[in-house]
Amino acid sequence: MPGFFLILRHAELAIRLSSAHPAMDPKDAYLHAQAAVRAASDRVKPELLLAIAYTESKFDAFALSRVEGSKRRVGRWESQEPPKRLRKGASMFCGPLQTRALTWEDCLAQRDLLTAYKAGVKEIEEWLDNKYVHGNISRALAGFGCGTQGAKSGHCSNAFQSRILAYARKIEAGHALPKS
């Protein structure tokens, strides 16, 4: 019977996500909710993960931020091949949560929703354990979005963590997300 209740949990979260983000296909909402529930931990809730995916990529598994030549490029990358101008060893942020990938293979792996959401939990938990963060979720999100400077100050210039926390609350309540 536990499997049945887990399916209900996925469906319930997918309904709240669909309510908060009506433009999202219900099947996609279910798949993202399922991955978020399965990846979540005691410290990183599924609603927070979904809010990160919304903020970072609007739930796009093909999202890729990388350095090509000397420029930062952001957008959708559907090819299995890396961008031709991708600098070897350059930082890449991949998948719906835009988590760090050290190799192109890691980046491709994050197109799988469960892999991507688990990578998000791992990064957020690492920030929660950071010496500047002391378990504070807002500071952890500032670190996730803006690096060590964000973790130290507790702020990102683009109100990154405030937007994520607000979206997470809307998903929890099932209210429509603001248009962006």
Kinemage of the C-alpha trace (Angstrom):
@kinemage 1
@onewidth
@group {chain A} dominant
@subgroup {mainchain}
@vectorlist {calphas} color= white
{ca met a 1} P 0.000 0.000 0.000
{ca pro a 2} L 2.878 2.530 0.484
{ca gly a 3} L 3.289 2.710 -3.323
{ca phe a 4} L -0.336 3.774 -3.688
{ca phe a 5} L 0.082 6.586 -1.155
{ca leu a 6} L 3.254 7.744 -2.903
{ca ile a 7} L 1.363 7.944 -6.204
{ca leu a 8} L -1.302 10.004 -4.426
{ca arg a 9} L 1.426 12.313 -3.058
{ca his a 10} L 2.822 12.805 -6.584
{ca ala a 11} L -0.663 13.495 -7.956
{ca glu a 12} L -1.548 15.908 -5.146
{ca leu a 13} L 1.649 17.903 -5.670
{ca ala a 14} L 1.156 17.839 -9.455
{ca ile a 15} L -2.355 19.281 -8.989
{ca arg a 16} L -1.002 22.083 -6.791
{ca leu a 17} L 1.809 22.717 -9.298
{ca ser a 18} L -0.694 22.810 -12.184
{ca ser a 19} L -2.849 25.201 -10.192
{ca ala a 20} L 0.156 27.436 -9.495
{ca his a 21} L 1.439 27.179 -13.069
{ca pro a 22} L -1.642 26.662 -15.294
{ca ala a 23} L 0.338 26.832 -18.564
{ca met a 24} L 2.208 23.660 -17.619
{ca asp a 25} L 1.074 20.429 -19.250
{ca pro a 26} L -0.494 18.182 -16.535
{ca lys a 27} L 1.697 15.230 -17.542
{ca asp a 28} L 4.835 17.397 -17.172
{ca ala a 29} L 3.551 18.660 -13.825
{ca tyr a 30} L 3.171 15.061 -12.649
{ca leu a 31} L 6.667 14.079 -13.868
{ca his a 32} L 8.290 17.070 -12.162
{ca ala a 33} L 6.277 16.524 -8.978
{ca gln a 34} L 7.222 12.832 -8.965
{ca ala a 35} L 10.931 13.615 -9.354
{ca ala a 36} L 10.793 16.370 -6.725
{ca val a 37} L 9.075 14.124 -4.164
{ca arg a 38} L 11.486 11.256 -4.811
{ca ala a 39} L 14.555 13.523 -4.558
{ca ala a 40} L 13.442 15.658 -1.606
{ca ser a 41} L 15.024 15.358 1.824
{ca asp a 42} L 14.053 16.422 5.325
{ca arg a 43} L 15.830 19.740 4.720
{ca val a 44} L 14.895 20.314 1.070
{ca lys a 45} L 11.177 20.054 0.358
{ca pro a 46} L 9.713 19.153 -3.051
{ca glu a 47} L 7.941 22.526 -3.337
{ca leu a 48} L 11.284 24.295 -2.959
{ca leu a 49} L 12.809 22.132 -5.690
{ca leu a 50} L 9.900 22.881 -8.022
{ca ala a 51} L 10.236 26.595 -7.280
{ca ile a 52} L 13.936 26.429 -8.189
{ca ala a 53} L 13.110 24.630 -11.456
{ca tyr a 54} L 10.506 27.279 -12.283
{ca thr a 55} L 12.852 30.160 -11.468
{ca glu a 56} L 15.898 28.734 -13.200
{ca ser a 57} L 14.438 27.281 -16.394
{ca lys a 58} L 10.626 27.264 -16.371
{ca phe a 59} L 10.993 23.467 -15.942
{ca asp a 60} L 13.131 23.027 -19.102
{ca ala a 61} L 15.224 19.829 -18.918
{ca phe a 62} L 17.283 21.099 -21.903
{ca ala a 63} L 18.301 24.366 -20.223
{ca leu a 64} L 22.035 25.029 -20.362
{ca ser a 65} L 24.121 27.908 -19.089
{ca arg a 66} L 27.769 27.741 -20.125
{ca val a 67} L 30.809 29.717 -21.207
{ca glu a 68} L 31.519 29.683 -24.945
{ca gly a 69} L 34.700 31.459 -25.884
{ca ser a 70} L 34.625 34.366 -23.459
{ca lys a 71} L 30.839 34.796 -23.254
{ca arg a 72} L 28.209 33.346 -20.957
{ca arg a 73} L 25.446 31.702 -22.995
{ca val a 74} L 22.070 30.773 -21.577
{ca gly a 75} L 19.254 28.912 -23.268
{ca arg a 76} L 17.930 25.613 -24.516
{ca trp a 77} L 20.378 23.028 -25.905
{ca glu a 78} L 18.705 19.927 -27.339
{ca ser a 79} L 21.733 18.381 -29.052
{ca gln a 80} L 23.527 15.410 -27.509
{ca glu a 81} L 26.784 17.020 -28.652
{ca pro a 82} L 28.365 19.793 -26.607
{ca pro a 83} L 28.365 23.301 -28.055
{ca lys a 84} L 31.343 23.692 -30.401
{ca arg a 85} L 32.667 26.771 -28.606
{ca leu a 86} L 32.245 25.351 -25.105
{ca arg a 87} L 35.494 25.978 -23.244
{ca lys a 88} L 37.027 22.809 -21.865
{ca gly a 89} L 36.666 22.856 -18.095
{ca ala a 90} L 34.212 25.770 -18.230
{ca ser a 91} L 31.411 25.791 -15.716
{ca met a 92} L 28.098 24.466 -16.940
{ca phe a 93} L 24.752 24.682 -15.227
{ca cys a 94} L 22.321 22.167 -16.619
{ca gly a 95} L 18.799 20.849 -16.505
{ca pro a 96} L 15.664 22.286 -14.974
{ca leu a 97} L 17.354 23.296 -11.705
{ca gln a 98} L 20.513 24.590 -13.421
{ca thr a 99} L 22.829 22.584 -11.181
{ca arg a 100} L 26.557 22.469 -11.774
{ca ala a 101} L 27.919 19.851 -14.141
{ca leu a 102} L 31.648 19.180 -14.317
{ca thr a 103} L 31.484 17.228 -17.585
{ca trp a 104} L 29.271 17.183 -20.655
{ca glu a 105} L 28.120 13.697 -19.641
{ca asp a 106} L 27.025 15.047 -16.249
{ca cys a 107} L 25.153 17.804 -18.044
{ca leu a 108} L 23.350 15.344 -20.312
{ca ala a 109} L 22.463 13.177 -17.309
{ca gln a 110} L 20.615 16.125 -15.757
{ca arg a 111} L 18.067 15.993 -18.558
{ca asp a 112} L 16.649 13.082 -16.548
{ca leu a 113} L 14.324 14.725 -14.043
{ca leu a 114} L 15.138 12.509 -11.065
{ca thr a 115} L 18.876 12.976 -11.642
{ca ala a 116} L 18.383 16.745 -11.936
{ca tyr a 117} L 16.272 17.040 -8.795
{ca lys a 118} L 18.693 14.871 -6.805
{ca ala a 119} L 21.555 17.125 -7.959
{ca gly a 120} L 19.527 20.110 -6.756
{ca val a 121} L 19.038 18.553 -3.323
{ca lys a 122} L 22.752 17.758 -3.098
{ca glu a 123} L 23.763 21.337 -3.940
{ca ile a 124} L 21.228 22.947 -1.600
{ca glu a 125} L 22.263 20.630 1.246
{ca glu a 126} L 25.920 21.485 0.624
{ca trp a 127} L 25.001 25.164 0.907
{ca leu a 128} L 22.979 24.491 4.074
{ca asp a 129} L 26.164 23.011 5.586
{ca asn a 130} L 28.325 25.933 4.398
{ca lys a 131} L 30.089 27.897 7.144
{ca tyr a 132} L 28.412 31.161 6.060
{ca val a 133} L 24.930 29.686 5.859
{ca his a 134} L 24.454 27.862 9.202
{ca gly a 135} L 21.413 25.924 7.952
{ca asn a 136} L 19.459 29.023 6.875
{ca ile a 137} L 17.501 28.149 3.712
{ca ser a 138} L 17.405 31.735 2.423
{ca arg a 139} L 21.205 32.011 2.684
{ca ala a 140} L 21.580 28.562 1.112
{ca leu a 141} L 19.501 29.725 -1.849
{ca ala a 142} L 21.595 32.905 -2.085
{ca gly a 143} L 24.672 30.680 -2.246
{ca phe a 144} L 23.045 28.419 -4.829
{ca gly a 145} L 22.130 31.399 -6.995
{ca cys a 146} L 25.056 33.748 -6.417
{ca gly a 147} L 27.890 31.649 -5.012
{ca thr a 148} L 29.955 32.309 -1.920
{ca gln a 149} L 29.331 36.063 -2.040
{ca gly a 150} L 25.599 35.380 -1.929
{ca ala a 151} L 26.025 32.982 0.986
{ca lys a 152} L 28.165 35.508 2.877
{ca ser a 153} L 25.809 38.441 2.359
{ca gly a 154} L 22.581 36.441 2.305
{ca his a 155} L 21.492 38.292 -0.846
{ca cys a 156} L 21.554 38.071 -4.626
{ca ser a 157} L 21.158 41.241 -6.661
{ca asn a 158} L 18.179 39.742 -8.482
{ca ala a 159} L 16.274 38.746 -5.293
{ca phe a 160} L 16.851 35.127 -6.343
{ca gln a 161} L 16.105 33.481 -3.019
{ca ser a 162} L 13.104 35.693 -2.291
{ca arg a 163} L 11.528 34.763 -5.626
{ca ile a 164} L 12.129 31.045 -5.029
{ca leu a 165} L 10.690 31.133 -1.525
{ca ala a 166} L 7.641 33.058 -2.771
{ca tyr a 167} L 7.101 30.536 -5.611
{ca ala a 168} L 7.473 27.626 -3.178
{ca arg a 169} L 4.748 29.138 -0.978
{ca lys a 170} L 2.485 29.548 -4.027
{ca ile a 171} L 3.032 25.922 -5.016
{ca glu a 172} L 2.297 24.832 -1.438
{ca ala a 173} L -0.946 26.801 -1.559
{ca gly a 174} L -1.725 25.969 -5.199
{ca his a 175} L -2.016 29.641 -6.232
{ca ala a 176} L -1.127 30.891 -9.682
{ca leu a 177} L 2.480 32.005 -10.169
{ca pro a 178} L 3.059 35.567 -11.363
{ca lys a 179} L 3.700 36.034 -15.066
{ca ser a 180} L 7.326 36.683 -15.947
